[in-house]
Amino acid sequence: GADFALDPTQGTLLAAAVESPSLMDRVNQGGLVGYIILSVGAIAAIIALLKIITLFGISAAVNKQAKNPGSPSTKNPLGRVLKAVQDSPSKDTEAMELRLAEAIMKETPKLTSWLMFLKIVSVVAPLGGLLGTVLGMIKTFQSITLFGAGDPKLMAGGISEALITTASGLAVAIPALIMHRFFERRIQSIVVTLEREAVKLVDALHADRRVKSREPE
């Protein structure tokens, strides 16, 4: 025979399933604040994706340049730092180290670009969610004032709408914070490589100059 489902709640479960909001319904429940949070989250996701591609490309180029420090290329940060050191006419160690630090400082803003935006998103998104929750609760209490507290569905629906923005804020902030920390560590690794390889080059240049100075004329 044919199988059929029996609802012991006499239609209550079926009604709840029908009334269960979809993802878009949840998004719409967040209102204007929710739209703003999700829009900022989408922008942060695009920036994070582009940043991942950029940093991995830079990291690969830096590692490739590190294997060939004698022929620096201006197309990658390490190559530009090495070229700045090589082009330094000074024989003074302190002057070359100063030139090295200056070259690395010029590269750092390019690596850390848009990083502050992700940090701001990780801080502001939960606050925006809290604002949406407060506004939602205000609307709920206004509804209770007008229609009374006799309808539990009215209160539950209002509270649910108020909490949507908090959930949206956390859903945006947590990945943004994780990606910010990940990028910080990745950039720090690249900067350490720049410093290490540049110091090696400075030491090699000074060693070469000392050898030449000892050669008889």
Stockholm file with secondary structure:
# STOCKHOLM 1.0

chainA/1-217         GADFALDPTQGTLLAAAVESPSLMDRVNQGGLVGYIILSVGAIAAIIALLKIITLFGISAAVNKQAKNPGSPSTKNPLGRVLKAVQDSPSKDTEAMELRLAEAIMKETPKLTSWLMFLKIVSVVAPLGGLLGTVLGMIKTFQSITLFGAGDPKLMAGGISEALITTASGLAVAIPALIMHRFFERRIQSIVVTLEREAVKLVDALHADRRVKSREPE
#=GR chainA/1-217 SS CCCCCCCTTTTHHHHHHHHCCCHHHHHHHTHHHHHHHHHHHHHHHHHHHHHHHHHHHHHHHHHHHHTCTTSCCTTSHHHHHHHHHHTCCCCCHHHHHHHHHHHHHHHHHHHSTTHHHHHHHHHHHHHHHHHHHHHHHHHHHHHHHHHCSCCHHHHHHHHHHHHHHHHHHHHHHHHHHHHHHHHHHHHHHHHHHHHHHHHHHHHHHHHHHHHHHHSCC
#=GC SS_cons         CCCCCCCTTTTHHHHHHHHCCCHHHHHHHTHHHHHHHHHHHHHHHHHHHHHHHHHHHHHHHHHHHHTCTTSCCTTSHHHHHHHHHHTCCCCCHHHHHHHHHHHHHHHHHHHSTTHHHHHHHHHHHHHHHHHHHHHHHHHHHHHHHHHCSCCHHHHHHHHHHHHHHHHHHHHHHHHHHHHHHHHHHHHHHHHHHHHHHHHHHHHHHHHHHHHHHHSCC
//
